[in-house]
């Protein structure tokens, strides 16, 4: 692997040049073959710190670096100071042999070993069904958790919700109105701020089936029963939908417990005692202007109701106290305004806000033939996440919700999602995996087995080298996707891997290539199968053996 061979050469070179700057030596495979086989911008990274021209630094590195001539042919300076590296075929044989030795674990890392990560995502209050925006949040959060696990971190997947407050009262009143309409009074008034979805009618029907007319009056005791019934029903549906996408979370943290356990009061008392909170116009204000922000914000309204900032600050404090080293929040873009305030509050409480990583995703629009659609042709209603899962399946839903950068608006192309061919990007990847599996099925039928005596130096065809290059990029793709919180980096990698495999498959005969070359190509196919399977696994998508 180039991390072990070439990176070490560069690190030793920088030491000899007495360059001790903290920089990450990053390599990439250039698209243009005229730019070498590998390229690094290390000289440009060092230019500002060393106050030298990048090309001068690059020349000093080339003049000093010691390298294994069995693997490296030459170094060249290009452009503003890139160092391009020309590799020998033996380098790829060595790298593939190393990859092959990892077996099914290829792509896994222990870089995060010993660190605890909390990933909080979905976090929908139990007042309704999941929609497409919730689905994007769920898929991003679950995949980021997978990425951290593959990097060796100890990951806790968490769901934060609130089953108290006015929204739950509105849920109870909405169910009660539909209950009365279905039970004895079709003209019973529906609350102006009620929940209008058809699911409320479903809950009311089940309420009648279980309680009949025992809840006919809207006294507080009955509304409490109805509210709890609605909460359990909604949470059950939410969990069922997440289960359909293979999303499981270990911790369900109730916001209301922050009040019941006195943790909100602890935070308020701390801010007050440190003159970071004050009362004005009957409300409690957080003195964010003392914490480096422009404006102070209300954290408890004059009515006594807290704003979102207060429980969010208290919740993050609890996560730090639970011993997590990294806190990851997956939010929709409607939360962006409160993030700086919460982080300032966390810092004021004595915790490091740099350990909190907040990923904001944009909204999802459902389109077909280039036009936005809101109603399901199948149901005649607004699309829920379950409707979409029913129509195109969990693999397609997950991949489509992951295949664009989270900071960009996502257009979910329903027409493309319905495609049962390689035009559909997730099927394209799954077909590649299935084709890889079929190679070994046919080999078994012909009595051809992959043996351990593999001569990887036989793999020198252009299509073989390109495929090996792609395979070498898997660990870096996983690490970059993890560090940036961008699952689409891995999705893009898998598309490039599948494309390289298809070229290899069509240009290089495998099973009738002659015993030794056949064995080497089977080994290359095996590694490609593992890389594709592991990448799909991280994205939460199945890797079928047949399609």
C-alpha positions as CSV (number, residue, x, y, z in Angstrom):
1,X,0.0,0.0,0.0
2,X,1.3,3.4,-0.9
3,X,0.6,4.7,2.7
4,X,3.3,2.3,3.9
5,X,5.8,2.6,1.1
6,X,5.7,6.1,-0.4
7,X,4.3,8.0,2.6
8,X,7.1,6.7,4.8
9,X,9.7,7.8,2.2
10,X,8.2,11.3,2.2
11,X,8.1,11.5,6.0
12,X,11.8,10.4,6.3
13,X,12.7,13.0,3.6
14,X,11.0,15.8,5.5
15,X,12.9,14.8,8.7
16,X,16.2,15.0,6.8
17,X,15.2,18.4,5.6
18,X,14.4,19.4,9.2
19,X,10.8,20.1,8.2
20,X,8.8,19.2,11.3
21,X,5.5,20.9,10.3
22,X,2.3,19.1,11.1
23,X,0.9,18.3,7.7
24,X,-0.9,15.4,6.2
25,X,0.9,13.9,3.3
26,X,-2.0,13.0,0.9
27,X,-1.7,11.2,-2.4
28,X,-4.2,10.8,-5.2
29,X,-4.4,8.9,-8.5
30,X,-4.5,11.6,-11.2
31,X,-7.2,11.2,-13.9
32,X,-4.7,12.3,-16.5
33,X,-2.0,9.6,-17.0
34,X,0.5,12.3,-18.1
35,X,0.4,13.5,-14.4
36,X,2.0,10.3,-13.2
37,X,0.5,7.4,-11.2
38,X,0.4,9.3,-7.9
39,X,0.4,13.0,-7.1
40,X,0.9,15.0,-3.9
41,X,0.5,18.6,-3.1
42,X,2.8,18.5,0.0
43,X,5.0,21.2,-1.3
44,X,2.1,23.6,-1.6
45,X,0.9,22.7,1.9
46,X,4.3,23.6,3.3
47,X,4.9,26.8,1.2
48,X,3.1,29.2,3.6
49,X,4.7,27.7,6.7
50,X,8.2,27.6,5.3
51,X,7.9,30.9,3.4
52,X,9.3,29.4,0.2
53,X,7.9,28.8,-3.3
54,X,6.2,25.4,-3.7
55,X,8.4,24.4,-6.7
56,X,11.5,25.1,-4.6
57,X,10.2,22.9,-1.8
58,X,9.3,20.2,-4.3
59,X,12.8,20.3,-5.8
60,X,14.4,20.0,-2.4
61,X,12.2,17.0,-1.6
62,X,13.0,15.3,-4.9
63,X,16.7,15.9,-4.4
64,X,16.6,14.4,-0.9
65,X,14.1,11.6,-0.9
66,X,15.2,8.0,-0.7
67,X,12.9,5.4,-2.2
68,X,12.6,1.8,-3.3
69,X,13.5,1.7,-6.9
70,X,11.8,-1.7,-7.2
71,X,8.5,0.2,-7.0
72,X,9.1,3.8,-8.0
73,X,10.4,4.8,-11.4
74,X,10.8,8.6,-11.0
75,X,9.5,11.9,-9.5
76,X,8.5,15.0,-11.4
77,X,7.5,18.5,-10.5
78,X,4.4,19.8,-12.3
79,X,2.3,23.0,-12.3
80,X,2.5,25.2,-9.2
81,X,4.4,22.6,-7.2
82,X,2.7,19.2,-7.5
83,X,5.0,16.2,-7.1
84,X,4.0,13.5,-9.6
85,X,5.2,9.9,-9.1
86,X,5.7,7.3,-11.8
87,X,5.3,3.8,-10.4
88,X,6.5,0.5,-11.7
89,X,4.1,-2.5,-12.2
90,X,5.7,-4.2,-9.3
91,X,4.2,-1.6,-7.0
92,X,0.7,-2.6,-7.9
93,X,1.5,-6.3,-7.5
94,X,2.9,-5.6,-4.1
95,X,-0.2,-3.4,-3.1
96,X,-2.7,-6.0,-4.4
97,X,-0.9,-8.7,-2.5
98,X,-1.2,-6.6,0.7
99,X,-4.9,-5.9,0.0
100,X,-5.5,-9.6,-0.6
101,X,-4.0,-10.5,2.8
102,X,-6.7,-8.5,4.6
103,X,-9.5,-10.7,3.2
104,X,-13.0,-9.8,4.2
105,X,-11.7,-7.1,6.6
106,X,-10.3,-4.9,3.8
107,X,-11.2,-1.3,4.5
108,X,-11.4,-1.7,8.2
109,X,-9.1,0.5,10.4
110,X,-8.2,0.8,14.1
111,X,-7.4,4.6,13.9
112,X,-10.3,5.3,16.2
113,X,-9.6,2.6,18.7
114,X,-10.2,3.8,22.3
115,X,-12.4,6.7,21.3
116,X,-16.1,6.9,22.0
117,X,-18.4,8.5,19.5
118,X,-22.1,9.4,20.0
119,X,-24.1,9.8,16.7
120,X,-27.5,11.4,17.3
121,X,-29.9,11.2,14.3
122,X,-33.5,11.0,13.3
123,X,-34.7,12.4,16.7
124,X,-38.3,13.0,15.5
125,X,-40.9,13.6,18.2
126,X,-43.6,10.9,18.3
127,X,-46.4,13.0,16.7
128,X,-46.5,11.5,13.2
129,X,-45.0,9.5,10.4
130,X,-41.5,9.9,8.9
131,X,-41.3,11.9,5.7
132,X,-38.5,12.1,3.1
133,X,-36.5,14.7,5.0
134,X,-36.5,12.4,8.1
135,X,-35.4,9.6,5.8
136,X,-32.4,11.6,4.6
137,X,-31.4,12.4,8.2
138,X,-31.8,8.7,9.1
139,X,-29.7,7.4,6.2
140,X,-26.9,10.0,6.7
141,X,-26.7,9.4,10.5
142,X,-26.8,5.6,10.2
143,X,-24.1,5.6,7.5
144,X,-21.9,8.1,9.4
145,X,-22.2,5.7,12.4
146,X,-21.1,2.8,10.2
147,X,-18.2,4.8,8.9
148,X,-16.9,5.5,12.4
149,X,-17.3,1.9,13.3
150,X,-15.2,0.9,10.3
151,X,-12.6,3.4,11.5
152,X,-12.4,1.5,14.8
153,X,-14.4,3.9,17.0
154,X,-16.7,2.7,19.8
155,X,-20.0,4.1,18.4
156,X,-23.3,4.7,20.2
157,X,-26.3,5.4,18.0
158,X,-28.8,7.7,19.7
159,X,-32.3,9.1,19.2
160,X,-33.4,12.2,21.1
161,X,-37.1,13.0,21.4
162,X,-39.6,14.8,23.4
163,X,-43.0,13.3,24.4
164,X,-44.1,16.3,26.5
165,X,-45.3,19.8,25.9
166,X,-47.8,21.5,23.6
167,X,-47.1,19.3,20.5
168,X,-48.1,16.2,22.4
169,X,-51.2,18.0,23.7
170,X,-52.1,18.9,20.1
171,X,-51.7,15.3,19.1
172,X,-54.1,14.2,21.9
173,X,-56.7,16.8,20.9
174,X,-56.4,15.8,17.2
175,X,-56.9,12.1,18.0
176,X,-59.8,13.0,20.3
177,X,-61.5,15.0,17.6
178,X,-61.2,12.2,15.0
179,X,-62.3,9.7,17.7
180,X,-65.5,11.7,18.3
181,X,-66.1,12.2,14.6
182,X,-65.8,8.4,14.0
183,X,-67.6,7.4,17.2
184,X,-70.7,9.6,17.5
185,X,-70.4,13.0,16.0
186,X,-69.2,13.6,12.4
187,X,-69.4,17.3,12.9
188,X,-67.2,17.4,16.0
189,X,-64.8,20.4,15.6
190,X,-61.2,19.7,14.7
191,X,-58.6,21.9,16.5
192,X,-57.1,24.7,14.3
193,X,-53.5,23.7,15.3
194,X,-54.2,19.9,15.1
195,X,-52.4,17.3,13.1
196,X,-54.3,16.7,9.8
197,X,-52.7,13.6,8.5
198,X,-54.8,10.5,7.7
199,X,-52.7,8.6,10.3
200,X,-54.7,10.5,13.0
201,X,-57.8,8.8,11.7
202,X,-56.0,5.4,11.9
203,X,-55.1,6.1,15.5
204,X,-58.6,7.1,16.3
205,X,-60.0,4.0,14.8
206,X,-57.7,1.8,16.9
207,X,-58.6,3.8,19.9
208,X,-62.3,3.1,19.3
209,X,-61.5,-0.6,18.8
210,X,-59.7,-0.7,22.2
211,X,-61.7,1.7,24.3
212,X,-64.9,2.2,22.5
213,X,-66.9,5.0,24.2
214,X,-64.9,5.0,27.5
215,X,-63.0,8.2,26.5
216,X,-66.1,10.2,25.4
217,X,-65.3,13.2,27.6
218,X,-62.2,15.4,27.1
219,X,-61.2,15.6,30.7
220,X,-57.5,15.6,31.5
221,X,-57.4,11.9,32.6
222,X,-58.9,10.8,29.2
223,X,-56.6,13.2,27.2
224,X,-53.6,11.7,29.1
225,X,-54.7,8.2,28.0
226,X,-55.2,9.4,24.4
227,X,-51.9,11.2,24.4
228,X,-50.0,8.1,25.6
229,X,-51.9,5.9,23.1
230,X,-50.9,8.3,20.3
231,X,-47.3,8.5,21.4
232,X,-46.9,4.7,21.5
233,X,-48.6,4.4,18.1
234,X,-46.4,7.0,16.4
235,X,-43.2,5.7,18.0
236,X,-44.1,2.2,16.9
237,X,-44.6,3.3,13.3
238,X,-41.3,5.3,13.4
239,X,-39.4,2.4,14.6
240,X,-41.0,0.1,12.0
241,X,-40.0,2.4,9.2
242,X,-36.4,2.7,10.5
243,X,-36.3,-1.1,10.8
244,X,-37.3,-1.4,7.1
245,X,-34.1,0.5,6.3
246,X,-32.0,-1.6,8.8
247,X,-31.6,1.3,11.1
248,X,-31.3,0.4,14.8
249,X,-30.4,2.8,17.6
250,X,-29.2,1.7,21.1
251,X,-30.3,4.8,23.1
252,X,-33.6,6.6,23.1
253,X,-33.1,9.7,25.2
254,X,-36.2,11.6,26.3
255,X,-35.8,15.4,26.5
256,X,-38.4,15.4,29.3
257,X,-36.0,13.5,31.5
258,X,-33.7,16.6,31.5
259,X,-36.4,18.4,33.5
260,X,-37.5,15.4,35.6
261,X,-33.9,14.8,36.7
262,X,-33.1,18.4,37.5
263,X,-30.5,18.7,34.7
264,X,-32.2,21.8,33.2
265,X,-32.2,23.5,36.6
266,X,-28.5,22.6,37.0
267,X,-27.7,24.4,33.8
268,X,-29.8,27.4,34.6
269,X,-28.2,27.7,38.1
270,X,-24.7,27.5,36.5
271,X,-25.4,30.2,34.0
272,X,-26.9,32.4,36.7
273,X,-24.1,31.9,39.2
274,X,-21.6,32.8,36.5
275,X,-23.5,35.9,35.4
276,X,-24.2,34.3,32.0
277,X,-28.0,34.4,32.3
278,X,-30.3,37.2,33.4
279,X,-34.0,38.1,33.7
280,X,-35.5,40.7,31.5
281,X,-39.2,41.4,30.6
282,X,-40.2,38.3,32.6
283,X,-38.0,36.0,30.5
284,X,-34.6,34.4,31.1
285,X,-31.9,35.4,28.7
286,X,-28.6,33.7,27.9
287,X,-25.8,36.3,27.7
288,X,-24.3,35.0,24.5
289,X,-22.7,38.4,24.0
290,X,-20.3,37.4,26.8
291,X,-19.5,34.2,25.0
292,X,-18.3,35.8,21.7
293,X,-21.6,36.0,19.8
294,X,-23.5,39.2,18.8
295,X,-26.9,38.8,20.4
296,X,-28.3,37.4,23.7
297,X,-31.1,34.9,23.3
298,X,-34.1,33.9,25.4
299,X,-33.8,30.5,26.9
300,X,-37.0,30.6,29.1
301,X,-40.0,32.6,27.8
302,X,-42.1,34.7,30.1
303,X,-44.7,31.9,30.0
304,X,-42.1,29.6,31.6
305,X,-41.7,27.6,28.5
306,X,-38.0,27.0,27.5
307,X,-36.8,27.6,24.0
308,X,-35.0,24.9,22.1
309,X,-31.6,26.2,23.1
310,X,-31.8,25.4,26.8
311,X,-32.6,21.7,26.6
312,X,-30.2,21.3,23.7
313,X,-27.4,22.8,25.8
314,X,-28.3,20.6,28.7
315,X,-28.5,17.5,26.5
316,X,-25.0,18.0,25.1
317,X,-23.7,18.5,28.6
318,X,-25.1,15.1,29.5
319,X,-23.5,13.5,26.5
320,X,-20.1,14.9,27.5
321,X,-20.7,13.7,31.1
322,X,-21.4,10.2,29.7
323,X,-17.8,10.1,28.5
324,X,-18.0,10.6,24.8
325,X,-15.0,11.9,23.0
326,X,-16.8,13.0,19.8
327,X,-20.5,14.1,19.6
328,X,-22.1,14.1,16.2
329,X,-25.4,15.7,15.4
330,X,-27.3,15.3,12.2
331,X,-29.8,18.2,11.7
332,X,-32.0,19.5,9.0
333,X,-31.3,23.0,7.7
334,X,-34.1,24.4,9.8
335,X,-31.8,23.9,12.9
336,X,-28.9,25.9,11.5
337,X,-29.7,29.1,13.5
338,X,-29.5,27.5,16.9
339,X,-26.2,25.6,16.4
340,X,-23.8,28.5,17.3
341,X,-25.8,29.3,20.4
342,X,-25.8,25.7,21.7
343,X,-22.0,25.4,21.0
344,X,-21.4,28.6,22.9
345,X,-23.4,27.3,25.8
346,X,-21.5,24.0,25.8
347,X,-18.2,26.0,25.9
348,X,-19.5,28.2,28.8
349,X,-20.2,25.0,30.7
350,X,-16.5,24.0,30.4
351,X,-16.7,21.5,27.5
352,X,-14.8,21.6,24.3
353,X,-17.2,22.6,21.4
354,X,-14.6,21.4,18.9
355,X,-15.6,17.8,19.9
356,X,-19.1,18.5,18.6
357,X,-19.5,17.9,14.9
358,X,-22.8,19.2,13.5
359,X,-23.8,18.1,10.0
360,X,-26.6,20.0,8.4
361,X,-28.5,18.4,5.5
362,X,-30.7,20.2,3.0
363,X,-34.2,19.3,2.1
364,X,-35.4,16.6,-0.3
365,X,-37.7,17.2,-3.3
366,X,-39.4,14.3,-5.0
367,X,-39.3,14.7,-8.8
368,X,-40.5,12.7,-11.9
369,X,-39.7,13.6,-15.5
370,X,-38.1,16.8,-14.2
371,X,-41.2,18.0,-12.3
372,X,-41.7,18.1,-8.6
373,X,-44.4,15.8,-7.3
374,X,-46.1,15.8,-3.9
375,X,-48.8,13.2,-4.2
376,X,-48.4,9.5,-4.4
377,X,-50.1,8.0,-7.5
378,X,-50.6,4.8,-5.6
379,X,-52.3,6.4,-2.5
380,X,-53.4,9.8,-3.7
381,X,-51.8,11.3,-0.6
382,X,-48.6,13.1,0.3
383,X,-45.6,10.8,0.1
384,X,-44.4,9.4,3.4
385,X,-41.1,7.6,3.8
386,X,-43.1,4.3,4.0
387,X,-44.8,5.1,0.7
388,X,-41.4,5.5,-0.9
389,X,-40.1,2.3,0.6
390,X,-43.2,0.5,-0.7
391,X,-42.6,1.8,-4.2
392,X,-38.9,1.4,-4.8
393,X,-37.5,-0.6,-1.8
394,X,-35.1,0.2,1.0
395,X,-31.8,-0.2,-1.0
396,X,-32.9,2.3,-3.6
397,X,-34.2,4.8,-1.0
398,X,-31.0,4.6,1.1
399,X,-28.7,5.0,-1.9
400,X,-30.6,7.9,-3.5
401,X,-30.8,9.7,-0.1
402,X,-27.0,9.3,0.3
403,X,-25.6,9.9,-3.2
404,X,-25.5,13.7,-3.1
405,X,-23.5,15.9,-0.7
406,X,-25.5,16.6,2.4
407,X,-25.1,20.4,2.1
408,X,-26.9,20.3,-1.3
409,X,-30.6,20.2,-2.0
410,X,-31.5,16.6,-3.1
411,X,-33.8,15.9,-5.9
412,X,-35.1,12.3,-5.6
413,X,-35.8,11.2,-9.1
414,X,-38.7,8.8,-8.7
415,X,-38.6,7.7,-12.4
416,X,-34.9,6.7,-12.1
417,X,-35.5,5.1,-8.8
418,X,-38.2,2.8,-10.4
419,X,-35.7,1.6,-13.0
420,X,-35.0,-2.1,-12.7
421,X,-31.8,-1.8,-14.8
422,X,-28.2,-0.6,-14.6
423,X,-29.5,2.9,-15.3
424,X,-30.4,2.9,-11.7
425,X,-27.2,3.8,-9.8
426,X,-27.7,1.4,-6.9
427,X,-28.6,-1.5,-9.3
428,X,-25.4,-0.7,-11.2
429,X,-23.4,-1.4,-8.1
430,X,-25.4,-4.4,-7.1
431,X,-25.1,-5.8,-10.6
432,X,-21.3,-5.5,-10.3
433,X,-21.3,-7.4,-7.1
434,X,-23.6,-10.1,-8.5
435,X,-21.4,-10.4,-11.6
436,X,-18.4,-10.9,-9.4
437,X,-20.2,-13.6,-7.5
438,X,-21.2,-15.3,-10.8
439,X,-17.5,-15.5,-11.8
440,X,-16.8,-17.8,-8.9
441,X,-20.0,-19.8,-9.4
442,X,-18.9,-20.6,-13.0
443,X,-15.4,-21.3,-11.9
444,X,-16.7,-23.8,-9.4
445,X,-18.8,-25.5,-12.0
446,X,-15.6,-25.8,-14.2
447,X,-13.6,-27.1,-11.3
448,X,-11.4,-24.0,-11.1
449,X,-10.4,-23.0,-7.6
450,X,-8.5,-20.0,-6.5
451,X,-5.2,-21.3,-5.0
452,X,-2.8,-19.6,-2.6
453,X,0.2,-19.5,-5.0
454,X,-0.7,-16.2,-6.7
455,X,1.7,-14.3,-9.0
456,X,0.3,-10.8,-8.9
457,X,3.1,-9.6,-11.2
458,X,1.2,-11.1,-14.1
459,X,-1.4,-8.4,-13.8
460,X,-0.1,-5.7,-16.1
461,X,-3.0,-5.0,-18.5
462,X,-4.1,-1.4,-18.4
463,X,-7.6,-2.4,-17.2
464,X,-6.1,-4.5,-14.4
465,X,-3.9,-1.6,-13.2
466,X,-6.8,0.8,-13.2
467,X,-8.9,-1.7,-11.1
468,X,-6.0,-2.2,-8.6
469,X,-5.7,1.6,-8.3
470,X,-9.4,1.8,-7.4
471,X,-9.1,-0.9,-4.9
472,X,-6.2,0.8,-3.2
473,X,-8.4,3.9,-2.7
474,X,-11.0,2.1,-0.6
475,X,-9.5,2.8,2.9
476,X,-8.8,6.5,2.0
477,X,-12.4,6.9,0.7
478,X,-13.8,5.4,3.9
479,X,-11.6,7.7,6.1
480,X,-12.4,10.8,4.1
481,X,-16.1,10.1,4.1
482,X,-15.9,9.6,7.9
483,X,-13.8,12.7,8.6
484,X,-16.0,14.9,6.4
485,X,-19.3,13.4,7.4
486,X,-20.0,12.9,3.6
487,X,-21.3,9.4,2.8
488,X,-21.6,10.3,-0.9
489,X,-17.8,10.2,-1.1
490,X,-18.0,6.4,-0.6
491,X,-21.0,6.2,-2.9
492,X,-18.9,7.9,-5.6
493,X,-16.0,5.6,-5.0
494,X,-18.2,2.5,-5.5
495,X,-19.4,3.9,-8.8
496,X,-15.8,4.3,-10.0
497,X,-14.9,0.9,-8.7
498,X,-17.8,-0.7,-10.5
499,X,-16.9,1.1,-13.7
500,X,-13.3,-0.1,-13.4
501,X,-14.4,-3.6,-12.8
502,X,-16.8,-3.7,-15.8
503,X,-13.9,-2.6,-18.1
504,X,-11.6,-5.3,-16.6
505,X,-14.4,-7.9,-17.0
506,X,-14.9,-7.1,-20.7
507,X,-11.2,-6.6,-21.6
508,X,-9.5,-9.4,-19.6
509,X,-10.5,-13.0,-20.0
510,X,-10.5,-14.7,-16.6
511,X,-11.4,-18.4,-16.5
512,X,-9.7,-19.4,-19.8
513,X,-6.7,-17.1,-19.5
514,X,-4.2,-19.9,-18.6
515,X,-3.7,-21.4,-15.1
516,X,-1.4,-18.8,-13.6
517,X,-3.0,-15.7,-15.1
518,X,-6.5,-17.1,-14.4
519,X,-5.5,-17.5,-10.7
520,X,-4.2,-13.9,-10.5
521,X,-7.3,-12.5,-12.1
522,X,-9.5,-14.6,-9.9
523,X,-7.7,-13.1,-6.9
524,X,-8.2,-9.6,-8.3
525,X,-11.9,-10.4,-8.8
526,X,-12.1,-11.7,-5.2
527,X,-10.7,-8.5,-3.7
528,X,-13.0,-6.4,-5.9
529,X,-16.0,-8.4,-4.6
530,X,-14.9,-7.8,-1.0
531,X,-14.4,-4.1,-1.6
532,X,-17.8,-3.7,-3.3
533,X,-19.6,-5.8,-0.6
534,X,-17.9,-3.8,2.3
535,X,-18.7,-0.5,0.7
536,X,-22.3,-1.4,0.2
537,X,-22.4,-2.7,3.8
538,X,-21.2,0.6,5.1
539,X,-23.9,2.4,3.1
540,X,-26.5,0.0,4.5
541,X,-27.3,-1.5,1.1
542,X,-27.5,-5.2,0.4
543,X,-24.9,-7.0,-1.8
544,X,-26.9,-9.6,-3.7
545,X,-25.2,-12.6,-5.2
546,X,-27.7,-12.9,-8.0
547,X,-29.9,-10.4,-9.8
